[in-house]
Amino acid sequence: MASNVCWGIELGACEIKAIKLERSGEGVTVLEYVVIPHKLVLSSPEVDAKEAMRVALGELVAQHNLTGSAVAVSVPGHSAFARFAKLPPVEPKKVPDIVKFEAVQQIPFPIDDVEWDYQTFANPDSPEVEVGIFAITRERVMEKLALWSDVGITPDHLTISPLAAYNAIAFDLAFTEKTPGTVIVDVGTTSTDLIVAEAGRVWIRTFPIGGHQFTEALVGAFKLTYPKAERLKREAEQSKHARHVLQAMRPVFGDLCQDIQRSIGYYQSLHRDAKLTRLIGLGSTFQLPGLRKFLSQQLQMEVMRPEQFQRATVDDARAEDFKARAVNLCVAYGLALQGLDLQTVSANLMPVSVVREAVWSRKTKWFAAAAGIALAAGAVSFIKPMADRSALAGLVKPTVIDQAKNELKRLRGEWTKVEGEYKPDPRAGAIGLLLERRDIYPHLVSDLSGMLEDARVKLGDTAGEGKSFVFGKWDTRYVRPAGASAGEEQPQEGGEQNNAAPPKGPKFEFGKVQLTLEVQTTAANAEKAVAETIQKWLFDHADRKGVPYTIHQDSVLFKVKNKTLVADKGGPGAAGATASAASATPPEITPAGTGEPGRRRGGRPTQGGGEHGRPSNVFGENDPGGEVSDRPHGELIVVNIGDGPSGGPGVPVTNAKLEELAPLPAPPTLGKPGETVTVIEVTWEAILRGPAGDDKKADGGEKKTDKKNG
């Protein structure tokens, strides 16, 4: 809902910033602006953030009248989700359906538990259409709106801070598809929003480095309290110890630059033709001396900050003060522009029910008057029907009506009885489900092989001997989509049954596979080795053409389960013991009553495992060509192998002979004496695409194309 006047209000962790704008020709006029600092920064350890925010909001409402105009507010970028994807070429009317499908896949929460909106981006020089999906959990939305409800205000617009910052810069600098590639970096108190604007599209990433980290660096370097360190950071340029202050914060400069480089590199890997030529810095942190020069040298691009708003006019008395605050008011400026319908990206995350309730409450006085008029007019129309009802009251009701009612009651009772006696038999349907999605497993095995090969190459094991990196136990668990009729989950072949309840997470239309892999490595920094091999492989292969699933990147986790020092004799832990046993003596058939019946020591199952501990025919229990001698366990097993009609002599086969005929491969030994073998458990989820032949259902009516994860 566009308005002619709008308040844009940013609830920051350091201060509340608000600006009131009015449309004015091609630009806007600043009617009011205000900055209300918190007594202590909300990131301070001893501060109650909610109470401090409530106090500051009360002060804002007490000093300025927010009624009579639209109100637009924001939530921090780290509190919401921004995902980007390329859409297949489809008719415009089918775009909403495809975007909703993408939203279900991309948002890591059930779609019914979030407020979300989207924006499509297109370049006239390219046929590709990209979509940005923006979402926030309904719980967080209601928590923010509760603060405003306490002061009697219901906002009209709610969006995320990075979108508001982009709208401010895009409007003030008149961005078009031909505008040079620009990186906007808004450094907040606890996190930084990075926005890439290039070729008519927008891309957003938020990472956890902000002004708080700079303050913490001063706390550690000079042994100050948090408030004193915050004040020293703000006054660094005027301080006589400026050089020492900047030296203490230099490591955080490096961390910030590294995350900016990583974000730009990832964007350029998705868009090979991207040309980013400048960086615009927002927030108080960009007032630190030396930061812009440092970033310019490291990033090899022009770094600037807004000195004033080009398309906003303000009265002369406050012009200089407003100009000095421009670098901090960009988010509030962009919010007010959205309320005036002057934004570039119009995502609004306000719940529809809350907006509708606010609109109706404002119109209540008009409805009361209309209701009075309608009541007077309606009274006239009720007189004749009431008279007609009085005339009908004297008529006798025909008996056929009661007969029809009784017949209906009898038939309904019979139907209820038949329906209660029916007992469905789900066995046939359950048997058919045993083969559900079995085509997924070969792809998972192929992924495992690719991960192992990539890890060995990166760790220097080019000969493939497994001396530095081996896989251990691998479990897979198929979770059927919610609402399936035959149970919620089905374990995949090759994985152990896990009876624990599946973790809470997003609903997936076609199900998913939860995977757990144990990795053994002798790398010095085992966790880093796994992150740079297994985790990176999963990230790089998250979405591939021809693979019937995508890898959910946020589900990729790993943890250290065990560390074992390799002794002079034997291997580490159970792995070393297994290797020693396998090389010392051949596996034996386990006697009845000991261990696991029907399995060889060393992990290889026997063909039989018959009653009373006697092994069955090694060629199959019901093989017509042979029979089993009735010898006690431990003696020779004689198998009579027939050769044509005349048969053949018995061939004695011992356990050792059986191992010679079908030897087991020796388990790989890992590590040399004195080395540490680390066991790490890696877990991830494979989100299944639509099954074969169901592409229309999966993609909203068009054939599925390869999409990269934004």
Summary of the structure (lengths in Angstrom):
residues: 710
radius of gyration: 35.4
end to end distance: 29.8
largest distance: 117.1
contacts: 2099
relative contact order: 0.10
helix: 39%
strand: 23%
